[in-house]
Amino acid sequence: MAATKITVVNNGSLRVEGDFEVVDQEGRSFGLSGRTKVSLCRCGESSNKPFCDSTHKTCGFQSMIVAFDLPEPKPAAVPAPAAPLTAPESTA
């Protein structure tokens, strides 16, 4: 089992439990005050984003999720080889 578990709550948040860190897009860490469980907003209406404040219960958010398998990832594109460098022809 993974050290971190994320539960998609029907009609609700993403529940994160375990050993994890939440960072913004610049890599700055949110201070979680020692919490090992947090809920992240899925409805987009929380006044405490990215964390859930239970607004999903009053804003009409609905999302029923059943787990499924993702398809295999596409292979990474192999870059084309660089053209060889050639010295300019001399005109002697």
MOPAC internal coordinates of N, CA, C and O (Angstrom, degrees):
PM7 1SCF
backbone

  N    0.0000 0     0.00 0     0.00 0    0    0    0
  C    1.4555 1     0.00 0     0.00 0    1    0    0
  C    1.5270 1   109.04 1     0.00 0    2    1    0
  O    1.2310 1   120.62 1   -37.00 1    3    2    1
  N    1.3266 1   116.41 1   143.00 1    3    2    1
  C    1.4594 1   122.22 1  -179.37 1    5    3    2
  C    1.5264 1   111.12 1   -69.25 1    6    5    3
  O    1.2310 1   121.01 1   -23.35 1    7    6    5
  N    1.3264 1   115.68 1   156.65 1    7    6    5
  C    1.4612 1   121.12 1   178.70 1    9    7    6
  C    1.5230 1   111.78 1   -70.93 1   10    9    7
  O    1.2310 1   120.66 1   158.66 1   11   10    9
  N    1.3181 1   116.34 1   -21.34 1   11   10    9
  C    1.4620 1   121.94 1   179.11 1   13   11   10
  C    1.5204 1   109.20 1  -123.53 1   14   13   11
  O    1.2310 1   120.76 1   -43.72 1   15   14   13
  N    1.3266 1   116.15 1   136.28 1   15   14   13
  C    1.4637 1   121.36 1   178.17 1   17   15   14
  C    1.5215 1   107.83 1  -121.71 1   18   17   15
  O    1.2310 1   120.85 1   -49.20 1   19   18   17
  N    1.3366 1   115.97 1   130.80 1   19   18   17
  C    1.4629 1   121.82 1   176.91 1   21   19   18
  C    1.5181 1   107.13 1  -116.30 1   22   21   19
  O    1.2310 1   120.73 1   -58.82 1   23   22   21
  N    1.3189 1   116.21 1   121.18 1   23   22   21
  C    1.4596 1   121.94 1   179.93 1   25   23   22
  C    1.5191 1   108.85 1  -108.30 1   26   25   23
  O    1.2310 1   120.75 1   -54.50 1   27   26   25
  N    1.3330 1   116.17 1   125.50 1   27   26   25
  C    1.4599 1   121.21 1   175.32 1   29   27   26
  C    1.5213 1   106.57 1   -86.35 1   30   29   27
  O    1.2310 1   120.57 1   -70.32 1   31   30   29
  N    1.3153 1   116.51 1   109.68 1   31   30   29
  C    1.4564 1   122.09 1  -176.72 1   33   31   30
  C    1.5300 1   108.38 1   -85.83 1   34   33   31
  O    1.2310 1   120.44 1   -55.76 1   35   34   33
  N    1.3382 1   116.77 1   124.24 1   35   34   33
  C    1.4606 1   119.90 1   178.31 1   37   35   34
  C    1.5216 1   110.35 1   -56.72 1   38   37   35
  O    1.2310 1   121.08 1   -47.54 1   39   38   37
  N    1.3317 1   115.55 1   132.46 1   39   38   37
  C    1.4619 1   122.89 1  -179.09 1   41   39   38
  C    1.5224 1   112.90 1    57.22 1   42   41   39
  O    1.2310 1   120.48 1  -155.11 1   43   42   41
  N    1.3315 1   116.69 1    24.89 1   43   42   41
  C    1.4586 1   119.39 1  -176.97 1   45   43   42
  C    1.5164 1   113.04 1  -149.23 1   46   45   43
  O    1.2310 1   121.69 1    32.39 1   47   46   45
  N    1.3102 1   114.36 1  -147.61 1   47   46   45
  C    1.4521 1   123.10 1  -170.33 1   49   47   46
  C    1.5264 1   113.22 1   -88.58 1   50   49   47
  O    1.2310 1   121.58 1     0.49 1   51   50   49
  N    1.3248 1   114.58 1  -179.51 1   51   50   49
  C    1.4577 1   122.46 1   166.78 1   53   51   50
  C    1.5229 1   105.91 1   -98.89 1   54   53   51
  O    1.2310 1   120.11 1   -62.21 1   55   54   53
  N    1.3151 1   117.40 1   117.79 1   55   54   53
  C    1.4671 1   122.29 1  -178.68 1   57   55   54
  C    1.5196 1   107.59 1   -94.38 1   58   57   55
  O    1.2310 1   120.22 1   -59.78 1   59   58   57
  N    1.3418 1   117.18 1   120.22 1   59   58   57
  C    1.4578 1   123.22 1  -178.86 1   61   59   58
  C    1.5165 1   108.18 1  -110.20 1   62   61   59
  O    1.2310 1   121.02 1   -53.19 1   63   62   61
  N    1.3439 1   115.66 1   126.81 1   63   62   61
  C    1.4611 1   121.00 1  -178.05 1   65   63   62
  C    1.5137 1   109.99 1  -134.06 1   66   65   63
  O    1.2310 1   120.51 1   -35.99 1   67   66   65
  N    1.3208 1   116.63 1   144.01 1   67   66   65
  C    1.4546 1   120.96 1   174.73 1   69   67   66
  C    1.5107 1   112.39 1   118.82 1   70   69   67
  O    1.2310 1   121.18 1    35.41 1   71   70   69
  N    1.3320 1   115.35 1  -144.59 1   71   70   69
  C    1.4611 1   122.80 1  -179.61 1   73   71   70
  C    1.5242 1   107.74 1  -101.02 1   74   73   71
  O    1.2310 1   120.09 1   -72.25 1   75   74   73
  N    1.3339 1   117.43 1   107.75 1   75   74   73
  C    1.4567 1   121.25 1  -175.20 1   77   75   74
  C    1.5137 1   109.83 1  -153.14 1   78   77   75
  O    1.2310 1   121.45 1   -12.29 1   79   78   77
  N    1.3090 1   114.84 1   167.71 1   79   78   77
  C    1.4558 1   123.27 1   175.32 1   81   79   78
  C    1.5193 1   106.74 1  -134.96 1   82   81   79
  O    1.2310 1   119.84 1   -39.44 1   83   82   81
  N    1.3250 1   117.92 1   140.56 1   83   82   81
  C    1.4528 1   122.34 1   175.75 1   85   83   82
  C    1.5242 1   106.50 1  -110.85 1   86   85   83
  O    1.2310 1   120.66 1   -55.01 1   87   86   85
  N    1.3438 1   116.35 1   124.99 1   87   86   85
  C    1.4625 1   121.19 1  -178.42 1   89   87   86
  C    1.5200 1   109.68 1  -127.08 1   90   89   87
  O    1.2310 1   121.11 1   -24.07 1   91   90   89
  N    1.3458 1   115.48 1   155.93 1   91   90   89
  C    1.4609 1   119.56 1   174.16 1   93   91   90
  C    1.5269 1   108.54 1   -84.02 1   94   93   91
  O    1.2310 1   120.00 1     0.49 1   95   94   93
  N    1.3278 1   117.61 1  -179.51 1   95   94   93
  C    1.4608 1   119.93 1  -174.39 1   97   95   94
  C    1.5164 1   113.14 1   -67.68 1   98   97   95
  O    1.2310 1   119.89 1   165.32 1   99   98   97
  N    1.3178 1   117.82 1   -14.68 1   99   98   97
  C    1.4642 1   121.62 1   176.00 1  101   99   98
  C    1.5303 1   111.81 1   -91.22 1  102  101   99
  O    1.2310 1   120.76 1   178.46 1  103  102  101
  N    1.3443 1   116.16 1    -1.54 1  103  102  101
  C    1.4623 1   120.54 1   179.24 1  105  103  102
  C    1.5182 1   114.31 1    89.39 1  106  105  103
  O    1.2310 1   120.07 1  -173.86 1  107  106  105
  N    1.3330 1   117.46 1     6.14 1  107  106  105
  C    1.4682 1   121.03 1   178.51 1  109  107  106
  C    1.5174 1   109.20 1   -78.90 1  110  109  107
  O    1.2310 1   121.02 1   -47.89 1  111  110  109
  N    1.3198 1   115.66 1   132.11 1  111  110  109
  C    1.4575 1   121.99 1  -174.75 1  113  111  110
  C    1.5304 1   111.77 1   -82.27 1  114  113  111
  O    1.2310 1   120.85 1   -42.63 1  115  114  113
  N    1.3366 1   115.97 1   137.37 1  115  114  113
  C    1.4663 1   121.10 1   170.97 1  117  115  114
  C    1.5225 1   107.41 1   -76.91 1  118  117  115
  O    1.2310 1   119.81 1   -43.95 1  119  118  117
  N    1.3221 1   117.97 1   136.05 1  119  118  117
  C    1.4615 1   121.68 1   176.38 1  121  119  118
  C    1.5228 1   109.48 1   -76.25 1  122  121  119
  O    1.2310 1   120.59 1   -67.10 1  123  122  121
  N    1.3161 1   116.48 1   112.90 1  123  122  121
  C    1.4683 1   120.89 1  -176.39 1  125  123  122
  C    1.5259 1   112.80 1   -97.61 1  126  125  123
  O    1.2310 1   120.08 1  -176.89 1  127  126  125
  N    1.3259 1   117.45 1     3.11 1  127  126  125
  C    1.4768 1   122.28 1   176.99 1  129  127  126
  C    1.5171 1   112.62 1    51.04 1  130  129  127
  O    1.2310 1   120.65 1  -139.84 1  131  130  129
  N    1.3237 1   116.37 1    40.16 1  131  130  129
  C    1.4614 1   120.76 1   175.85 1  133  131  130
  C    1.5164 1   115.46 1    81.42 1  134  133  131
  O    1.2310 1   119.68 1  -176.65 1  135  134  133
  N    1.3230 1   118.21 1     3.35 1  135  134  133
  C    1.4644 1   120.25 1  -178.79 1  137  135  134
  C    1.5320 1   110.88 1   -65.05 1  138  137  135
  O    1.2310 1   120.91 1   -38.02 1  139  138  137
  N    1.3151 1   115.87 1   141.98 1  139  138  137
  C    1.4636 1   121.88 1   173.55 1  141  139  138
  C    1.5274 1   110.30 1  -111.68 1  142  141  139
  O    1.2310 1   120.30 1  -175.36 1  143  142  141
  N    1.3349 1   117.03 1     4.64 1  143  142  141
  C    1.4650 1   123.48 1   175.87 1  145  143  142
  C    1.5183 1   108.28 1  -142.15 1  146  145  143
  O    1.2310 1   120.50 1   -49.15 1  147  146  145
  N    1.3339 1   116.66 1   130.85 1  147  146  145
  C    1.4626 1   121.50 1   171.78 1  149  147  146
  C    1.5226 1   107.70 1  -142.24 1  150  149  147
  O    1.2310 1   120.73 1   -18.97 1  151  150  149
  N    1.3197 1   116.20 1   161.03 1  151  150  149
  C    1.4605 1   122.07 1   174.70 1  153  151  150
  C    1.5148 1   107.99 1  -116.49 1  154  153  151
  O    1.2310 1   120.82 1   -49.36 1  155  154  153
  N    1.3336 1   116.04 1   130.64 1  155  154  153
  C    1.4551 1   122.03 1   178.91 1  157  155  154
  C    1.5239 1   109.54 1  -103.25 1  158  157  155
  O    1.2310 1   120.91 1   -39.96 1  159  158  157
  N    1.3260 1   115.87 1   140.04 1  159  158  157
  C    1.4637 1   122.65 1  -177.14 1  161  159  158
  C    1.5234 1   111.30 1   -67.24 1  162  161  159
  O    1.2310 1   120.74 1   -44.54 1  163  162  161
  N    1.3375 1   116.19 1   135.46 1  163  162  161
  C    1.4652 1   122.55 1   171.06 1  165  163  162
  C    1.5134 1   111.77 1  -112.94 1  166  165  163
  O    1.2310 1   119.83 1   158.70 1  167  166  165
  N    1.3259 1   117.94 1   -21.30 1  167  166  165
  C    1.4632 1   120.28 1  -174.35 1  169  167  166
  C    1.5284 1   112.47 1   -81.22 1  170  169  167
  O    1.2310 1   120.14 1   160.40 1  171  170  169
  N    1.3227 1   117.33 1   -19.60 1  171  170  169
  C    1.4599 1   121.04 1  -179.88 1  173  171  170
  C    1.5104 1   114.69 1    82.66 1  174  173  171
  O    1.2310 1   119.68 1  -177.81 1  175  174  173
  N    1.3231 1   118.22 1     2.19 1  175  174  173
  C    1.4603 1   121.41 1  -175.16 1  177  175  174
  C    1.5309 1   113.92 1  -106.59 1  178  177  175
  O    1.2310 1   119.48 1   177.95 1  179  178  177
  N    1.3241 1   118.61 1    -2.05 1  179  178  177
  C    1.4655 1   121.58 1  -178.32 1  181  179  178
  C    1.5255 1   110.86 1   -61.68 1  182  181  179
  O    1.2310 1   120.39 1   -38.26 1  183  182  181
  N    1.3105 1   116.85 1   141.74 1  183  182  181
  C    1.4640 1   120.92 1   174.69 1  185  183  182
  C    1.5286 1   109.99 1   -88.50 1  186  185  183
  O    1.2310 1   120.42 1  -176.20 1  187  186  185
  N    1.3226 1   116.80 1     3.80 1  187  186  185
  C    1.4652 1   122.73 1  -177.80 1  189  187  186
  C    1.5333 1   109.96 1  -126.28 1  190  189  187
  O    1.2310 1   119.93 1  -146.86 1  191  190  189
  N    1.3529 1   117.74 1    33.14 1  191  190  189
  C    1.4625 1   121.28 1  -177.36 1  193  191  190
  C    1.5194 1   110.91 1   -54.64 1  194  193  191
  O    1.2310 1   119.17 1   -37.90 1  195  194  193
  N    1.3046 1   119.18 1   142.10 1  195  194  193
  C    1.4547 1   127.53 1     9.31 1  197  195  194
  C    1.5280 1   113.38 1   -86.14 1  198  197  195
  O    1.2310 1   120.22 1  -175.33 1  199  198  197
  N    1.3193 1   117.18 1     4.67 1  199  198  197
  C    1.4627 1   120.92 1  -175.86 1  201  199  198
  C    1.5246 1   111.15 1   -88.27 1  202  201  199
  O    1.2310 1   120.91 1   -29.98 1  203  202  201
  N    1.3075 1   115.86 1   150.02 1  203  202  201
  C    1.4578 1   123.06 1  -179.48 1  205  203  202
  C    1.5265 1   110.44 1   -76.66 1  206  205  203
  O    1.2310 1   120.67 1   -41.89 1  207  206  205
  N    1.3359 1   116.33 1   138.11 1  207  206  205
  C    1.4674 1   120.76 1   172.76 1  209  207  206
  C    1.5300 1   110.97 1  -120.82 1  210  209  207
  O    1.2310 1   120.46 1  -162.32 1  211  210  209
  N    1.3286 1   116.73 1    17.68 1  211  210  209
  C    1.4702 1   125.30 1   178.39 1  213  211  210
  C    1.5249 1   114.31 1    72.83 1  214  213  211
  O    1.2310 1   119.71 1  -167.69 1  215  214  213
  N    1.3285 1   118.16 1    12.31 1  215  214  213
  C    1.4559 1   120.57 1   177.42 1  217  215  214
  C    1.5225 1   111.49 1   -60.57 1  218  217  215
  O    1.2310 1   119.73 1   153.87 1  219  218  217
  N    1.3392 1   118.12 1   -26.13 1  219  218  217
  C    1.4690 1   121.16 1   179.79 1  221  219  218
  C    1.5278 1   111.84 1   -55.74 1  222  221  219
  O    1.2310 1   120.43 1   155.49 1  223  222  221
  N    1.3282 1   116.79 1   -24.51 1  223  222  221
  C    1.4675 1   120.91 1  -178.69 1  225  223  222
  C    1.5280 1   111.99 1   -72.11 1  226  225  223
  O    1.2310 1   120.28 1   157.15 1  227  226  225
  N    1.3396 1   117.07 1   -22.85 1  227  226  225
  C    1.4673 1   119.96 1  -175.55 1  229  227  226
  C    1.5245 1   113.84 1  -116.49 1  230  229  227
  O    1.2310 1   119.60 1   172.20 1  231  230  229
  N    1.3447 1   118.36 1    -7.80 1  231  230  229
  C    1.4707 1   119.89 1  -175.45 1  233  231  230
  C    1.5213 1   112.93 1   -99.22 1  234  233  231
  O    1.2310 1   119.79 1  -178.78 1  235  234  233
  N    1.3273 1   118.00 1     1.22 1  235  234  233
  C    1.4538 1   120.49 1   177.96 1  237  235  234
  C    1.5175 1   114.55 1    86.17 1  238  237  235
  O    1.2310 1   119.85 1  -168.21 1  239  238  237
  N    1.3186 1   117.90 1    11.79 1  239  238  237
  C    1.4663 1   120.98 1   179.88 1  241  239  238
  C    1.5230 1   110.25 1   -63.52 1  242  241  239
  O    1.2310 1   120.62 1   -49.29 1  243  242  241
  N    1.3244 1   116.42 1   130.71 1  243  242  241
  C    1.4610 1   121.58 1   176.68 1  245  243  242
  C    1.5160 1   109.28 1  -136.50 1  246  245  243
  O    1.2310 1   120.89 1   -49.10 1  247  246  245
  N    1.3205 1   115.90 1   130.90 1  247  246  245
  C    1.4625 1   121.10 1   177.68 1  249  247  246
  C    1.5171 1   107.98 1  -163.20 1  250  249  247
  O    1.2310 1   121.13 1   -74.98 1  251  250  249
  N    1.3183 1   115.44 1   105.02 1  251  250  249
  C    1.4623 1   121.06 1   177.74 1  253  251  250
  C    1.5291 1   107.47 1   -97.53 1  254  253  251
  O    1.2310 1   120.46 1   -57.07 1  255  254  253
  N    1.3123 1   116.73 1   122.93 1  255  254  253
  C    1.4601 1   121.82 1  -174.91 1  257  255  254
  C    1.5204 1   110.19 1  -120.18 1  258  257  255
  O    1.2310 1   120.95 1   -45.39 1  259  258  257
  N    1.3460 1   115.78 1   134.61 1  259  258  257
  C    1.4522 1   122.89 1   171.82 1  261  259  258
  C    1.5227 1   105.88 1  -122.68 1  262  261  259
  O    1.2310 1   120.28 1   -47.48 1  263  262  261
  N    1.3178 1   117.08 1   132.52 1  263  262  261
  C    1.4655 1   121.40 1  -176.78 1  265  263  262
  C    1.5225 1   111.41 1   -58.78 1  266  265  263
  O    1.2310 1   121.10 1   -33.67 1  267  266  265
  N    1.3339 1   115.50 1   146.33 1  267  266  265
  C    1.4683 1   122.11 1   177.79 1  269  267  266
  C    1.5256 1   108.40 1  -148.16 1  270  269  267
  O    1.2310 1   120.68 1   -14.85 1  271  270  269
  N    1.3107 1   116.30 1   165.15 1  271  270  269
  C    1.4568 1   121.61 1   178.92 1  273  271  270
  C    1.5189 1   109.94 1   -91.41 1  274  273  271
  O    1.2310 1   120.78 1   -45.12 1  275  274  273
  N    1.3239 1   116.11 1   134.88 1  275  274  273
  C    1.4565 1   121.26 1   174.51 1  277  275  274
  C    1.5212 1   109.51 1   -77.17 1  278  277  275
  O    1.2310 1   120.00 1   -27.65 1  279  278  277
  N    1.3335 1   117.61 1   152.35 1  279  278  277
  C    1.4643 1   119.16 1   175.46 1  281  279  278
  C    1.5255 1   109.87 1   -69.86 1  282  281  279
  O    1.2310 1   121.11 1   -17.18 1  283  282  281
  N    1.3205 1   115.48 1   162.82 1  283  282  281
  C    1.4634 1   120.16 1   177.54 1  285  283  282
  C    1.5290 1   109.09 1   -58.87 1  286  285  283
  O    1.2310 1   120.17 1   -36.09 1  287  286  285
  N    1.3467 1   117.28 1   143.91 1  287  286  285
  C    1.4704 1   118.68 1   177.92 1  289  287  286
  C    1.5265 1   110.58 1   -67.38 1  290  289  287
  O    1.2310 1   121.20 1   -29.85 1  291  290  289
  N    1.3183 1   115.30 1   150.15 1  291  290  289
  C    1.4564 1   120.40 1   176.84 1  293  291  290
  C    1.5253 1   108.14 1   -71.64 1  294  293  291
  O    1.2310 1   120.13 1   -35.87 1  295  294  293
  N    1.3282 1   117.36 1   144.13 1  295  294  293
  C    1.4657 1   118.58 1   178.61 1  297  295  294
  C    1.5228 1   110.56 1   -63.70 1  298  297  295
  O    1.2310 1   121.12 1   -32.65 1  299  298  297
  N    1.3176 1   115.47 1   147.35 1  299  298  297
  C    1.4586 1   119.96 1   178.81 1  301  299  298
  C    1.5271 1   109.18 1   -66.62 1  302  301  299
  O    1.2310 1   121.19 1   -38.58 1  303  302  301
  N    1.3084 1   115.33 1   141.42 1  303  302  301
  C    1.4667 1   120.07 1   178.71 1  305  303  302
  C    1.5188 1   109.42 1   -68.70 1  306  305  303
  O    1.2310 1   120.90 1   -44.14 1  307  306  305
  N    1.3140 1   115.88 1   135.86 1  307  306  305
  C    1.4614 1   120.79 1   177.87 1  309  307  306
  C    1.5304 1   106.96 1   -92.09 1  310  309  307
  O    1.2310 1   120.61 1   -57.06 1  311  310  309
  N    1.3489 1   116.44 1   122.94 1  311  310  309
  C    1.4681 1   117.61 1  -178.75 1  313  311  310
  C    1.5299 1   110.90 1   -66.29 1  314  313  311
  O    1.2310 1   121.47 1   -34.64 1  315  314  313
  N    1.3247 1   114.79 1   145.36 1  315  314  313
  C    1.4670 1   119.88 1   178.19 1  317  315  314
  C    1.5216 1   108.92 1   -67.25 1  318  317  315
  O    1.2310 1   120.23 1   -35.01 1  319  318  317
  N    1.3329 1   117.16 1   144.99 1  319  318  317
  C    1.4715 1   118.71 1   179.11 1  321  319  318
  C    1.5267 1   109.94 1   -64.29 1  322  321  319
  O    1.2310 1   121.56 1   -33.36 1  323  322  321
  N    1.3172 1   114.62 1   146.64 1  323  322  321
  C    1.4606 1   120.27 1   179.69 1  325  323  322
  C    1.5254 1   109.23 1   -71.24 1  326  325  323
  O    1.2310 1   120.90 1   -34.12 1  327  326  325
  N    1.3170 1   115.88 1   145.88 1  327  326  325
  C    1.4670 1   120.21 1   177.46 1  329  327  326
  C    1.5232 1   108.44 1   -66.78 1  330  329  327
  O    1.2310 1   119.86 1   -40.03 1  331  330  329
  N    1.3387 1   117.88 1   139.97 1  331  330  329
  C    1.4646 1   119.61 1  -179.93 1  333  331  330
  C    1.5244 1   110.37 1   -65.57 1  334  333  331
  O    1.2310 1   121.45 1   -35.77 1  335  334  333
  N    1.2986 1   114.83 1   144.23 1  335  334  333
  C    1.4624 1   120.02 1   177.51 1  337  335  334
  C    1.5220 1   107.87 1   -78.74 1  338  337  335
  O    1.2310 1   120.48 1   -46.05 1  339  338  337
  N    1.3105 1   116.69 1   133.95 1  339  338  337
  C    1.4639 1   120.95 1   177.86 1  341  339  338
  C    1.5021 1   109.03 1  -125.03 1  342  341  339
  O    1.2310 1   121.16 1   -35.96 1  343  342  341
  N    1.3204 1   115.39 1   144.04 1  343  342  341
  C    1.4745 1   120.10 1   178.17 1  345  343  342
  C    1.5152 1   108.59 1   -76.81 1  346  345  343
  O    1.2310 1   119.79 1   -35.60 1  347  346  345
  N    1.3112 1   118.02 1   144.40 1  347  346  345
  C    1.4584 1   119.87 1   177.22 1  349  347  346
  C    1.5223 1   110.18 1   -62.57 1  350  349  347
  O    1.2310 1   120.88 1   -34.92 1  351  350  349
  N    1.3154 1   115.93 1   145.08 1  351  350  349
  C    1.4564 1   119.79 1   179.48 1  353  351  350
  C    1.5269 1   109.45 1   -69.69 1  354  353  351
  O    1.2310 1   121.60 1   -41.99 1  355  354  353
  N    1.3330 1   114.53 1   138.01 1  355  354  353
  C    1.4654 1   118.04 1   179.63 1  357  355  354
  C    1.5169 1   109.42 1   -88.30 1  358  357  355
  O    1.2310 1   120.84 1   -31.81 1  359  358  357
  N    1.3020 1   116.00 1   148.19 1  359  358  357
  C    1.4657 1   121.40 1   178.65 1  361  359  358
  C    1.5142 1   108.02 1  -113.61 1  362  361  359
  O    1.2310 1   120.92 1   -99.42 1  363  362  361
  N    1.3157 1   115.86 1    80.58 1  363  362  361
  C    1.4750 1   119.40 1  -177.79 1  365  363  362
  C    1.4773 1   112.88 1   -98.88 1  366  365  363
  O    1.2310 1   120.10 1   180.00 1  367  366  365

